[in-house]
Each structure stands twice: as C-alpha cells, then as structure tokens.
Amino acid sequence: MNKREIRKILIANRGEIACRIIWTCREMGIKTVAVHSEADKEALHVKYADEAICIGPPQSALSYLNIPAIISAAEITNVDAIHPGYGFLAESATFAKVCEDCNIKFIGPRADVIRVMGDKVEARRTMVAAGVPILPGSPDPIEKAEDAIKLVKEIGFPVIIKAAAGGGGRGMRIVRKESDLASNLEMAQTEALAAFKNGSVYIERYIERPRHIEIQVLADEHGNCIHLGERECTIQRRHQKLLEEAPSPVLTVEQREEMGAVAVKACKEIGYSSAGTFEFLLDEDGSFYFMEMNTRIQVEHPVTEMVTLADIVRNQIRIAEGDDLQYTQEDVQIVGHSIECRINAEDPEKFTPSPGLITAFNLPGGPGIRVDTAIYPGYFVPPYYDSMIAKLIVHARTRELAIKRMRRALGMLVIEGIKTTIPLHLKIMDDENFQKGDFSTKFMEEFFDKKK
C-alpha cells in the first residue's frame, strides 16, 4: 500500500474534540481547517485552526451533519484528509464513502467496515463469526410481538430491546415479563425510527448488574493490530457516561489480556484499520460479552493516553498516511491510574441543559492534571449541541491518589455564569462505593437513592 502524505486536515466537528485534533496536528506540522455553524463563529476551534469556513445555520442537520457543505469546504481548501472526531458524522458509512469517492482520505476505517459495525444485528453476527462472546439474543431484527415472545421463551427474562442502528439509550427498553413485551417492542421501534430513521430492533438477554468495560484498539492498513488496555465506563446516567477510568479497578491482568486478545482477533477478522473501541458487558461472575464497536475515537480516550503515553489522534493520522503501527503489543505498558470527569453545562441535580455566557473560568493545575475544553471567559455556550463543555482528566500512581487528585482539581475548576455538573462529580468522588470500586451500571440510581 502506497504511503500518502497528509499536509492539511479538515476537522468535521466542533468543541473540545476539534481542539484536541488541532493540538496534535500542530505538533505534526499539519495545517488544519475548521468548519463551523453560524452559532460557532467565535468558537475556540475556529480561532485555533489555520483556516475556517462557515457551513450553515446553528442546527446540526444544516451544518455539522451537512455532507455536501463539508465536502465543498474540503474541496475549496484543498485538504488531503478529513477527521470526523466523535459524534455527528464520525460513524456515518455514507460520509466515509463520499470522502473516498472524492479522493479525500477519511481518517477512520473503510466505509464498508463502518456500515457492518454500525448495524448492531450485523455486528453481532460478525462477532460470532470472529469467535467473540455475545449475549443470547435474536440473530435477526425482531418485527412482530409473537416472534419476540417465541425468542424470550428460549433465552428467558429479563431481556433488553435495542435499536439496531443506534445507541445512547434511544430505542432501548428493558422487559421483565411477557405481558409487557408487545408494548415495549412497539415503543422501541417507534423511538428507533424517530432517532435513527431505522426502526429495526433486536433482543438480547439483560444482565442486571454488569460493568461496562471497553478495549481500545489500534490497527494499521497492513494487518497489524494492538490494544491499549481497558477503560471502566460503568458510571452512567440514562446510558450516558459520566466519568471513566483506566485501568478498571476490578479487571485482572488475565482478564485484560483475554479481552484484549479477543478485540485484536476481531479487528483482524473484519479488516479494521484506525483507532476503535470494543465495548463489553462484564458479568458479576467475570464473564464478558460483546455489546458494540465504536469505529471512531472515543470521548474518553484521554484516560488511555494518560496511562499508556500513546497519542491516539497521532496514531489515527499516521495510520491514515499508510504507516505501520509504531509499536507492538509488548511495548504497551499500563502505568498508574487515570480518571476523567465529563463536565456538562447542566443542572447537577435536574440534568436540564444550562446554556449561557461563561463569566469566569479558571483551570486547575499541578501534577497529573489535563483539561480538554473549548470554552473560555466570555464564551457563550450555545443551546444547539451536546452539553459537554470540558473533560477534566487526572493521572496518579494509584487509584486512591487519582481520586484525591480529582477531588482537588474539581474544587479548583471554576466555571461561572452557567450551571455545571462539577458538584455532582465531587459527590461521586466522596462516595464510599465508588472509592472501593464496588459499583455496577446501576450506580447512579443507587447513588441518588442514598442521597434522599
């Protein structure tokens, strides 16, 4: 495969991930082009990039999801590649294919791989063929209630209904008895259609108290693949992650090696290249099951970077240039412990959005502190996009010290003018079960029950 030089990258995203990509591009001597909506004309990624082009009104559908506008911007600025970041078009097989057809390198896997892994039913089939453990469930989309009842009689209750084309909790229903199955199936199909323009759903057995563990992989275009260990993503609210850490406080070295080997084998089976993440559910008995694969960089990638010293964005770009991976599995060492708190512009108790003007902003400093953000004093947080405005990441020698460091950093992170989730994260750091590493995906509901 021929080596291709990437000299200029268009970043088809906004916010902190756009800034994060620009940081690495500057280190690599690569020029950057920022695209932005009318609402983001004063955004930090626009100020940092070498060039910037407005691609539409504030609404995402008319700007950051507008493929013709983004491709036009790429052609006008004569870029070599497009980095999609996460969210928006990052896992759009259509967008990746359009980039390929326009001779613009899409920094990510091939369109056909994105398409297969983006369909959760097809992804399950593919993982079975690759020898990856999956939960018992439907091999095909479920359309009729009678088919759902027949399946559930085989695998047993409780079950979870999921959207084949999506995630994030939309089109998802937990069912514990047969009388609720038909109505929940219909609701899940309706939600999936509204959210993803695809009403297909599937059913699998539901684990009551799992942990959410994911494996970060890197694969080049020559068949080489490694993993960078795991991330613990169990603490969530309504299937949205609140904080992540690496390594997991419960995973053994043997479990890490087993899960990592499974992910690497699957990557090779499907011909994957670029950075990617395999998400698993870990049962209380130590069994793990494939949930989905994210064919992009993750929000929580910094905790992996902190414990491995890998620059995942740099690796993505080098892989896109046709380079071999720069290191082998034996080179990967997990050092210390890292925690990331997602700071959202939200009421920390009601979780309602809190857009508005940032009147004061102060970043914490000291050993082992990293902040990925795109806000600044005087910046107006727009109401049109995801509410995450910063990621506070710490690294320390031990998990105990990392928790203390995070508590200290949260206390020194000042964001005034809007409400944020900083107080919530401080309470989580003080929670006894969190400190012991004793939690499941039900942590937040149990956490709030304790506070009542």
C-alpha positions, 0 to 999 in steps of 0.5 A: 500500500502506497504511503500518502502524505497528509499536509492539511486536515479538515476537522468535521466537528466542533468543541473540545474534540476539534481542539484536541485534533488541532493540538496534535496536528500542530505538533505534526506540522499539519495545517488544519481547517475548521468548519463551523455553524453560524452559532460557532463563529467565535468558537475556540476551534475556529480561532485555533485552526489555520483556516475556517469556513462557515457551513450553515445555520446553528442546527446540526442537520444544516451544518455539522451533519451537512455532507455536501457543505463539508465536502465543498469546504474540503474541496475549496481548501484543498485538504488531503484528509478529513477527521470526523472526531466523535459524534455527528458524522464520525460513524456515518458509512455514507460520509466515509464513502463520499470522502473516498469517492472524492479522493479525500482520505477519511481518517477512520476505517473503510466505509464498508467496515463502518456500515457492518459495525454500525448495524448492531444485528450485523455486528453481532453476527460478525462477532460470532463469526470472529469467535467473540462472546455475545449475549443470547439474543435474536440473530435477526431484527425482531418485527412482530410481538409473537416472534419476540415472545417465541425468542424470550421463551428460549433465552428467558427474562429479563431481556433488553430491546435495542435499536439496531442502528443506534445507541445512547439509550434511544430505542432501548427498553428493558422487559421483565415479563411477557405481558409487557413485551408487545408494548415495549417492542412497539415503543422501541421501534417507534423511538428507533425510527424517530432517532435513527430513521431505522426502526429495526430492533433486536433482543438480547438477554439483560444482565442486571448488574454488569460493568461496562468495560471497553478495549481500545484498539489500534490497527494499521492498513497492513494487518497489524493490530494492538490494544491499549488496555481497558477503560471502566465506563460503568458510571452512567446516567440514562446510558450516558457516561459520566466519568471513566477510568483506566485501568478498571479497578476490578479487571485482572491482568488475565482478564485484560489480556483475554479481552484484549486478545479477543478485540485484536482477533476481531479487528483482524477478522473484519479488516479494521484499520484506525483507532476503535473501541470494543465495548463489553458487558462484564458479568458479576461472575467475570464473564464478558460479552460483546455489546458494540464497536465504536469505529471512531475515537472515543470521548474518553480516550484521554484516560488511555493516553494518560496511562499508556503515553500513546497519542491516539489522534497521532496514531489515527493520522499516521495510520491514515498516511499508510504507516505501520503501527509504531509499536507492538503489543509488548511495548504497551505498558499500563502505568498508574491510574487515570480518571476523567470527569465529563463536565456538562453545562447542566443542572447537577441535580435536574440534568436540564441543559444550562446554556449561557455566557461563561463569566469566569473560568479558571483551570486547575493545575499541578501534577497529573492534571489535563483539561480538554475544553473549548470554552473560555471567559466570555464564551457563550455556550450555545443551546444547539449541541451536546452539553459537554463543555470540558473533560477534566482528566487526572493521572496518579500512581494509584487509584486512591491518589487519582481520586484525591487528585480529582477531588482537588482539581474539581474544587479548583475548576471554576466555571461561572455564569452557567450551571455545571455538573462539577458538584455532582462529580465531587459527590461521586468522588466522596462516595464510599462505593465508588472509592472501593470500586464496588459499583455496577451500571446501576450506580447512579440510581443507587447513588441518588437513592442514598442521597434522599 
